[in-house]
Amino acid sequence: MINVGLLGCGTVGSGVVELLDKNLGIISRRTGDVIELKRVVDQDLDKCRALGIKESKLSRNFDDILYDDEIDIVVELIGGIEPALTFIMKAMEHGKHVVTANKDLIAEKGKELFDMAQTHKVDFYFEASVAGGIPIIYPLKQSLAGNQIQEVIGILNGTTNYILSKMSEEGRAFADVLREAQELGYAEADPTADIEGLDAGRKIAILASIAFNSRVTVDDVYVEGISKITLNDIKFARELGYVIKLLAVAKQGEDGSIQARVHPAFLPRKHPLAAVNDVYNAVFVRGDAVGEIMHYGQGAGKLPTASSVLGDIIDIGRNILYKANGRISCTCYEDKKILDVSQLRAQFYIRMTVKDQPGVLAGIAGVFGSNNVSLATVLQTTYGGEMAELILITHQVEERDLNDSLVVLRGMPLVGNIDNVIRLEGMDKI
């Protein structure tokens, strides 16, 4: 029998309990031994009782898991940095294998956790920390291990994807759709982590570290959210053949340097990620051998995330039976340069208001040209007043050159406002 200690009876924890109860026979046969939920720890035991867990298995004290020598696997589903970090470290010190869905912890404390797991020769699995029920960490570590991964691009946050999808499909304003997402439970009361890109930033830090075999922390990721996206931007994107998505992007250059960023992007309609709508997530991977593949599905939720947790439990259970624990160690064995976002090259969409008078466009083009920025597309919309709206698409330029241009433009009397600047991604699909 393989015994499990569960930390947390929240959304994902309740899903794990439900799946274990529903599919125990299948899970045990696929593991090769019986999986038993031996102890459940939570400060709110009423939540656990509501799941039908026997009173004898419940506790508020982590020590009841830690000092139980019969418990083989600890499943941490309480979230946050502390006390989760302390609990996991102590569990490893006591020779227990660990499964977690804690993206914050992996993104910020991954090195310490992997070092501890290696020191004590225990398994540390975290498939559920990125993209919920979508298998992506195991494929990157195992199935695609023979590839040199060139890029990983993901829609990794269901809340922002829902908001942008509704804005595009129904023509509703950002604030209106955000309020609906909160009412439906897709967005938290404080949605900052989602709409400002922080959640996706933690996830792409994890995927970049695995894909490129070099430590990438959340502090290395450039992050920009969707709160500045307007219906005008969505309208112009559609007219120009794009959709707007919040993308998490990790790429490796030919020199081995890494870029990791999260931001809204104009994505060509032909790109596979362009059709990912509503609360769904997807991860697009390009490798030198496999080419282009995409993993698609539910990136959050009780049962999808619990599915990934159970998959990790089963894999560790097999390792225990065949005495093969520790066979998949930390993959961050290199130290590659991480580029600042100002060093990147991209195409850009720029929406600005300018004075509607002769010579304005020439003046603006002159500023861009003097900073090595060339324009591919120029659209102008007039409203019959003193101001006009100008839509520009650049050729591929260095971001710092574009920023230098924008500093000059903001100080020019003929420019009313620079309303938005959005990168273009996936242009090789056109």
Secondary structure, DSSP 8 states (H G I E B T S, - for coil): -EEEEEE--SHHHHHHHHHHHHHHHHHHHHHTS-EEEEEEE-S-HHHHHTTT--GGGEES-THHHHT-TTEEEEEE-S-SSTTHHHHHHHHHHTT-EEEE--HHHHHHHHHHHHHHHHHTT--EE-GGGSSTTS--HHIIIIITTTS-EEEEEEE--HHHHHHHHHHHHH---HHHHHHHHHHTTSS-SS-HHHHTSHHHHHHHHHHHHHHHTB---GGGSEE--STT--HHHHHHHHHHTEEEEEEEEEEE-TTS-EEEEEEEEEEETTSGGGG--TTEEEEEEEETTTEEEEEEEE-SSHHHHHHHHHHHHHHHHHHHHTT-TT-S-----B---B--GGG-EEEEEEEEEEE-STTHHHHHHHHHHHTT--EEEEEEEE-SSSEEEEEEEE-SEEHHHHHHHHHHHHT-TTEEEEEEEEEE--GGG-
